[in-house]
């Protein structure tokens, strides 16, 4: 956090658009303030595009007047039902709202809204660090209004509610998710009283839509160290309510003196590892879900110990239902995560054994354009505390990566289609669609992947004729 003098803060609002908003507010006889995240992020030196302006009066009136003053290129959208307006101008977006006070019914997070003062508006804010306001009226231009000592909380790196946290969280339970999300994004701590209240109110999350919860989860996952958020979700009691499959990974069981690792904390370590390498949200989701089926596949085998056989394939089958339940996109993003979960054991198996051309070709064929992401996931999955074992895996992964590169350059396996199509097989042997056509086509594909023949038309055609002859098929006369 940086400290700013009043003059330095005023300088941060020297852009012409802020001056114009203040001038219009003065002309219309209204108080006008920039509030919330934009002000907070100035002190935290974080980039912020969202400018929220609270007007003691009509925010819509100021937005419309500003749109006229800016002229061409300014676009104003008015939402009369909500008393808000949005102005877009040359890449800048400003949201205008009239100051208001809110009251809630127990079964809804949608407030009953009345016109209010700046004080009323700051009282309804979720956290002290989001209740900061800077005046745009000329007489007090650049003046900070901080009724809840949010500046001190930023210095102490604390998330705290402005008013009684029980009221804050019960009124709008989404604020519980936002509390943990801000603590994760900013690497802040949650005030003890605030956290205890959050834990008391977790059951209220039931009135929040899955879409809003997923949006907050995505922001936690995209944080620099997302494990912090999931530890807090677990510690508060929210996690089993919003993500029971992840919560079920917790715990260590010991039998005959042999214990398995805690798959919950292992998963969070993998998520943090991959977050150091990529901002790809769906690859981070794949890291979070890669071992999701371990509770369902856990078995004790006396000669081996704890096993989780086929947890990757069972996990692959779990992904669509998890995405559907959590209202995550049921499109190519879900398919990508499912594929990553399905394949995440393959490079590890290859790296643990002799790195053969055939195994690497098959991996490249199945992963196709996602092979680099898969390798990142698998390297992130090596969390062994045995540094010698960990380094051996990482060294073998380098061999796998080099093999992938060499074979791709030589054999063009990524996204390949066998040189002989099903249609050509049918035409050659006078066949209708049948099992024999599929068998020949699969044999050609396997022969290429196993390195028996090159990925070229003539060798593939010769192999087709050879396989067909063994099946008693002869080419028809052309």
Phi, psi and omega in degrees: 000145177251150175263136180233137172288163177306320179292322179293321177295318178301321180296329179292346179245036182273354180300146185302323185296324178293319178299318182293321178299315180298319180297316180294319178301318178296317180299324182270359177071037181238148170282146186213133186219142164275131186231164166077221191300324181298317179292312179307314187287341173299314182286333180269000180054045176249142176294141180214126179259340186275112178253117179250128181243125176257130181244130173278087190142219184261110174294326180297318181299318180290320179299315181293320179293321178294319178301318179294320182293320181288330176073221185303133179099345179266133180233123181249128174248128183250134178239082188299324181300331182257354181069030183233163175212152179236133176244130175244130182207113175050050176084357178256137176239131178232128175260130179247136177213146175285143177302140185211159170243152189231149168224155189233152166264161189291334188259013182210146174268002178275119187279158165273121191251137173229156174297147183210188178264175174300319179300316177302317184293320179290327178298329184273358181290154186287316185225155183302323182288346178256006180257006179290143179222146176236125184286141177250355177291144189303318185296332183232028188303127178083005181280132180274133175245113188226076187288342185247014179061042177297330178297318178295321179295324177293321178297322181274355180059052184239139171260123183214148179275149180294319182246194179307117184298330178299321178289315181303312185280325179290321180299311181225092185296343176299335179299336176295316177295319180295323178302310180290323179297314179296319178301323181286311182299317187266354186058046176259171176253148177271125177309140185303312181297321179296317181293319179299321177294318178303314181296326179290334188254011187302326182297338179294344181299342182298341180269359181268139181292151179300325182298318181291323177295316180298323179298318178291321177300318179300320180291324175295315181298328181274003179288162181301320178230081188297338181303326180305316181294319182287328174296318179291322176300319179290314183298327182280339185095002178285325189302311181295340179278325185256342185208066186299328181296321179288320179300326182293346179287347187288154171105155178234132178247137181242134177219133181050037178078005182245129182240151171264164180286161175284109187288341176292309182287329172300314181300318180294326177293320177297318179299316178296319180301312184287334180291341175283346185251337188206149172260009180293108184303319187281335171288324175294321174299319179299321177297320181293330186254002190297328181249022190299337182267007182298320176300323182286338186250003184293129178219150173258121177242114188310323183278343187244319188110210181284133179232157177224052186303135176062022180297334178291320181285321176295319177298319177304319181287337180281334189303311182303319181291322177298313180297319181296313182296321184272003180060036171274161188295128179267058184226212182298334180293317177296317181298323178297312180297317179300318179295317179298317180296318181298320189264358192294341178275340189298308179297329179294317178297316180297316183291335182276346181241192175290131184280093183270151177302318184298313181296320181290322177301315182295321177298315180296321180295316184283325181277330180049233187291350181264012185297321181293320177296319179298318180294323176299316180298316183292323177292323177294334183283352179274097183244016182303139176277350175279100188297327179295315179295317180299316182293326178298316177299313182296323177295318179293326176298326177296324176295318179299316180299318180293319177299317179303315181295313182297315183289327178294318179295324185274317191251351178051053185277328184301125180060023185283150169247136180307142183298339180254121181273164175300323180297319180293322178298315180296317180295320184295321187249006178064040183256147166276168176306126183198177183296327182296322179299313179298322181295318179294315181298317178295322179297319178296314180301312181297322180296322178291314182295328180275359177078014179288321176229154176285163180279066183222156188295307187298311177298325180293321179293318178298321180293323178299314181297321180294314180295319181296321180299322179293338179267003179082020180258143178235145177296144177276159178290131179274000000 
